[in-house]
Amino acid sequence: MFRGGWATLFAAAVSAAGLSLARVGNAELVSVPLERQAELLARVASYDRNMLLRAGSRVQVLILANDADPDSIGVARRMEAVLHSIPDIAGLAHDERIAPFSSASELARLCRAQHIAIVYFGSGFARDIPAIRQALDGADILTVAAVPDYVELGVVLGFDVLSGRPKLLVHLAQARRQHVDLRADLLKLARVFE
């Protein structure tokens, strides 16, 4: 846990990043740098009451890449490297790996078989998110998006900069369907989608 409050941490992280924006494949906007996303993801995971039970002794993070999109592969590789440098996620050791996306049903099968606690979506998935959301209904998994627009489509967590201020994005209805139980003190600071 950290001191100073969620809003202070998020504001500092985005400010330190210089609010740099990056367009990636298919004109998708990554508004918070990947280094800051990784740091914030590690901290937000500690606000999920079910993370420790979901993860067990190690947090398994699956980073999805769209093989048809070179920008998606680049985002996935950078996020893997950044996550690897973070000491813990929700206070636990972690492993991360990149996997190519083939289908929503295959992703759901892979998550169950490999005890995945977090799935991180790089860029290049806008068309696939509705099917993925449906396939992960009832799964016990935290999904996180590099692209803020994915949260409205059904990814549980994302980060954005709105009106010049940092903002946490949460798809609350999907969080419930995926057994993600974020604390109220975090949710009151988020833009929530139902």
C-alpha positions in Angstrom: 0.0 0.0 0.0 1.2 3.5 -0.5 0.7 6.8 1.3 -0.6 10.1 -0.2 -3.7 8.8 -1.8 -4.6 7.4 -5.2 -5.2 10.7 -6.9 -1.9 12.1 -5.7 0.0 9.0 -7.0 -1.8 9.0 -10.4 -1.3 12.8 -10.9 2.4 12.5 -10.1 2.8 9.5 -12.4 1.1 11.2 -15.3 2.8 14.5 -14.7 6.2 12.9 -14.5 5.5 11.3 -17.8 4.9 14.7 -19.3 1.4 13.8 -20.4 2.9 12.3 -23.5 0.4 10.8 -25.9 1.1 8.1 -28.4 -0.9 7.0 -31.4 -0.5 3.4 -32.1 -1.9 1.0 -34.8 -5.4 1.7 -36.2 -5.2 5.3 -34.8 -5.7 4.0 -31.3 -4.5 6.4 -28.6 -2.4 5.4 -25.6 -2.8 8.4 -23.4 -0.7 7.3 -20.4 2.8 6.1 -21.1 3.4 2.3 -20.6 5.9 2.8 -17.8 3.2 4.7 -15.8 0.5 2.2 -16.8 2.6 -0.6 -15.4 3.3 1.2 -12.1 -0.3 2.1 -11.7 -1.5 -1.4 -12.6 0.7 -2.8 -9.9 -0.8 -0.5 -7.3 -4.5 -0.7 -8.5 -4.3 -4.5 -8.3 -3.8 -4.1 -4.5 -7.3 -2.5 -4.4 -8.9 -5.6 -5.9 -10.1 -7.6 -2.9 -10.0 -10.8 -4.9 -6.4 -10.4 -6.3 -4.6 -12.4 -3.6 -7.0 -15.3 -3.9 -7.0 -15.1 -7.7 -3.2 -15.0 -8.0 -2.1 -17.4 -5.3 1.6 -17.0 -4.6 2.5 -15.3 -7.9 0.6 -13.0 -10.2 0.6 -14.4 -13.7 0.2 -11.6 -16.3 -0.6 -12.4 -19.9 0.1 -9.6 -22.4 -1.8 -9.9 -25.6 -0.4 -8.9 -29.0 -2.2 -8.7 -32.3 0.3 -10.4 -34.7 -1.3 -8.6 -37.6 -0.4 -5.2 -36.1 3.3 -4.3 -35.7 2.4 -1.5 -33.3 0.6 -4.0 -31.1 3.6 -6.2 -31.0 5.8 -3.2 -30.0 3.4 -2.2 -27.2 3.3 -5.8 -25.9 7.1 -6.1 -25.9 7.6 -2.7 -24.1 5.0 -3.6 -21.5 6.6 -6.9 -20.9 9.9 -5.2 -20.2 8.4 -2.6 -18.0 6.4 -5.0 -15.9 9.5 -7.2 -15.6 11.3 -4.2 -13.8 8.5 -3.7 -11.3 9.3 -5.5 -8.0 5.7 -6.6 -7.2 2.1 -6.5 -8.2 -0.3 -6.2 -5.2 2.6 -7.2 -3.0 3.2 -10.4 -4.8 6.0 -11.7 -7.1 4.9 -11.8 -10.7 5.6 -13.4 -14.1 4.6 -11.9 -17.4 4.6 -13.2 -20.9 3.4 -12.2 -24.3 0.9 -14.3 -26.3 -0.5 -13.8 -29.7 -4.3 -13.4 -29.8 -6.1 -16.0 -31.9 -9.7 -16.0 -30.6 -11.8 -15.0 -27.6 -12.6 -18.6 -26.7 -8.9 -19.6 -26.9 -8.0 -16.7 -24.6 -10.5 -17.8 -22.0 -9.2 -21.4 -22.2 -5.6 -20.2 -21.9 -6.4 -18.1 -18.9 -8.1 -21.0 -17.1 -5.3 -23.5 -18.0 -2.5 -21.2 -16.9 -4.1 -19.6 -13.9 -3.8 -16.1 -15.4 -4.7 -13.3 -12.9 -4.2 -10.3 -15.2 -4.6 -9.9 -19.0 -3.2 -6.8 -20.5 -4.4 -5.7 -24.0 -1.9 -3.8 -26.1 -3.3 -2.0 -29.1 -5.1 -3.5 -32.1 -8.0 -5.1 -30.3 -11.0 -2.8 -30.7 -12.9 -5.2 -32.9 -12.2 -8.2 -30.6 -13.1 -6.7 -27.2 -16.9 -7.4 -27.4 -16.2 -11.1 -28.1 -13.4 -11.2 -25.4 -15.7 -9.6 -22.9 -18.3 -12.3 -23.5 -15.8 -15.1 -23.4 -14.4 -13.9 -20.0 -17.9 -13.5 -18.4 -17.7 -15.6 -15.2 -13.9 -15.8 -15.4 -11.8 -14.7 -12.4 -9.5 -12.3 -14.1 -8.5 -8.6 -14.1 -8.4 -7.2 -17.7 -6.4 -4.0 -18.3 -6.2 -1.9 -21.5 -3.4 0.1 -23.0 -6.0 2.0 -25.0 -8.6 3.9 -22.9 -11.4 3.3 -25.4 -11.3 -0.4 -24.6 -12.7 0.1 -21.1 -16.0 1.4 -22.5 -16.1 -1.7 -24.7 -15.7 -4.0 -21.7 -12.1 -4.2 -20.5 -12.2 -3.8 -16.7 -9.4 -1.3 -16.1 -7.7 1.5 -18.1 -6.0 4.9 -17.7 -6.7 8.1 -19.4 -6.1 11.9 -19.2 -9.4 13.8 -19.2 -9.5 17.6 -19.2 -5.8 17.7 -18.5 -6.2 15.5 -15.4 -5.4 11.9 -14.9 -8.3 9.5 -14.6 -8.7 5.9 -13.8 -11.3 4.1 -16.0 -13.3 1.1 -14.7 -16.0 -0.9 -16.4 -17.8 -1.8 -13.2 -20.4 -4.2 -14.7 -17.6 -6.3 -16.4 -15.5 -6.1 -13.2 -18.4 -7.8 -11.3 -18.8 -10.4 -14.1 -15.0 -11.2 -13.8 -15.0 -11.3 -10.0 -12.9 -8.1 -9.7 -13.9 -6.4 -6.5 -12.3 -2.9 -6.4 -12.5 -0.9 -3.2 -14.9 2.0 -3.0 -12.2 4.5 -2.2 -10.6 3.7 -5.6 -13.9 3.7 -7.5 -15.0 7.1 -6.2 -11.9 8.5 -8.1 -12.6 6.7 -11.3 -14.7 7.3 -14.4 -17.1 4.3 -14.2 -18.8 2.5 -17.1 -21.7 0.2 -16.5 
